[in-house]
Amino acid sequence: MNDTGMDEGSQADADATVRFSDILIELARDESRERVSVGDLFHQLGDRAYGALMLTFALPNIVPTPPGTSAITGTPLVFLSARLALGLQPWLPGFILYRSMARSDFAVVVNRVMPWLMRTEALLKPRLSFLTARRMDHLTGFVCFCLAVVLALPIPLANILPAISICLFSLGLIERDGVFTLAGFAVAIASIAVAGGVIFAFFKAAVFLLARLIT
């Protein structure tokens, strides 16, 4: 084997050992950046599985974040989950890639999710392979697409559960961990129930107010 082949193999092994949390910390601490764009994240994670990309955009929605964060993270989730459901490679259009937030705000988000993320990374391992088979990715993508649409809607109190569910699905994709995939399905059912309840409550309230105005 030549030296070049050894160097390339060593580099590939090194890349494989870099954790998802390490990449986020590197971006958050890069003081040469005034802002962190979706394109920056995509560039750093583009050679990784769908799981890392989707987790990147779902995580900020489960903790208190600066205003407008969901508008930046929700749309990429819709695109990524749709492509996962269709069995296509990760891709995002330019108008999403150029969206950005201040690096200081990004660092705040990373600092808030990092303790949870690092503890979770330690639990991940391949198991329940029938739930992480490639043919299951289509179903996972479809469910995540539905959740991403709910997440992108301005529905009070209905965003956190879909984000948690997408995070669980994403973690399952990263390490082919069927336990996290199964948990994702469970939380997805609860998410849809809660979102439906909130929408129904708003509908009932609107009907009541309309009736009062007419009478």
N, C-alpha and C positions, 0 to 999 in steps of 0.2 A: 504494500500500500504506500502511495506517495505521501509526502508531507502535506500537500494541499488537501488531499482527502481526509487526512487526520485532523487538519485544522478545521475543515468544514464540519466534520462530525463532532468535534469538541464544541464548536460554536452552537450547533443544533442542540447538543445536550445542555449547554449553558442556558440557551433560550428557554428550553423546556422546564428548567428548574426555577425560572423567574416567576414568582407568584403574582397573581392578579393584584393583590394588595400592594406589592412592591411597585408596580407600574403606576397605580394611582398616587402613591406617596411621592414618587419621582416627579410626576406632573405638578402636584400641589406645591412642591418645594422648589420648583424651577423658577427662580427669581428673574430670569431673563425674559420671562413671559409676563405681559401685562394682562392678557386674557387667555383663557383656555377654550378652544372651540371644539365643536363636535368632530371636526376634521382631525384635530390633534389626537383626540381619543381614538378615532377610527384608525389613524396612522399607527398608533401604538399597539392597538389590539387587532388590526386587520388580518394578521396571520393566525389569529386564534379562532377558536370555535365560536359559534353563535352565542353560547352561554356567557362568555366574558363580555361581549358587546352588549347583550341585553341586560346583564346585571349592572353594567356601568350606568345605563339610563334608568333602570328601575330603582336602584338604591336610594338616590336622592329623595324619592317620593315617600319614603317610610320614616323620615325624620323631618323636624322643622327646618325649612330651607328659605333662602331669600325669595322674595316675590318674583314670579315669572319663571321659576325653575321648571315647573311642570310643563310650561309651554315649550321649553327647550328640549326636555327629555321625552315628552309624550309622543311626539311625531316620529322620531327615530324608532321607537318601539313598535309603532304601527307598521312601518316599512319592514323592519327586520323580522317581525313575527310573521308577516304575510309571506315573505320570501322563504322563511323556514318551512311554513306550511306547504309551499309549492315545491320544496326541494331545491331551491336556488341558492347560489352563493351569496354571502353577505354583501350588500351594496346600499349606499345612501345617495340621494340626489344632491346636487351642489347647494341648493338653497337651505338644506339641512346642515350640510358639512360646515357652512360658513357661520352658523349661529354659535354664539359664544357667551361666556360669562366671565366676570373679573376673576383673576387667579385667586385673589383673597377670598372671594365667595366660594370658589371651588375648594379651596383649602379648608374652609369652615365645614363644608359638606363632608369632605374626606375624613376630617378629624372626628366628626360625629359618628360616621359609620364604621370607622376602622376597628375599634375594639370588637364589635359584633362580627365583622367580616373575618378578622384574623382567627377568632375562636371557631367560626364556622368552617374555615379552610382546613383546620386541623381534624374535623370530623368527616370530611369527604373521602370516599373510597368507592371503587367499583363494586356494585352489588345489585341484586334484583335485575339482572341484565334484560329480562323480557320487557321491562318498562323503559329501557333506554336503547332498545334496538333502533336501527335507522328508520324502520318503517313507522315507529312510534313518534319520530320527530315531526311528521306531518300533523298528527293529532295534537301534539304539544304546541306546535306553531299555531294551529287554528285556535286553540284555547287561549294562548297568549295574545293572539290578534284581538279576540273578543275582549279580553281584559284590558289591552292597550287602548282600545276605543273608549271603554268606560273610564279609564284613567285620564284620557285626554279631555273628557267632558267636564265642564265646570259644575260638578255635583258635590255639594258639601258633604263631608264625612264619608264619601264613597270611594276615595282614592287610595287610602292606605292598604286595605285588604288586597285589591288587585295588584298593587306594587309588591306586596309581600309574596303573593302567589307567583308572580313573574320571577322574583328573586329566587324562590325555591326551584322553579323549573330551570332557571339559568344555572344554578349550582348543580342540579342534576345533570345538565348537559355538559358542564365543564369536566366532571370526573365520571360521567356515566353512572351516577349514583341513583338507583331506582327508589331509594327511601325518600330522597328529596323530591323526586318526580311525583311520587305518590302523595307526599305532603302538599305539593303544588296543586294537584287535582282537588284535594280536600278543601284547601283554602279558596280555590277557584269557585267551588260550589257555594261556599259561604259568601264570597265576594259578589256573585251574581244575585244571590238572595238579598243581600244588604242593598246593593245598587237598585234592584227592582223595588224594594220597600221604600227607599228614599224617593225614587221617581214617582211611585204611586202616591206617597204622602204629599209631594209637591203638586201633583195633578189634582188630588182631592182639595188641597188648599186653594188652588187656582179656581176650581169649580165653585167652591164655597164663596170666595171673594166676588166672583163674577155674579153669582146668584144674589148676593147682598147688594151689589151695585145696581142690578136690574130692578130689584124690588125696592 
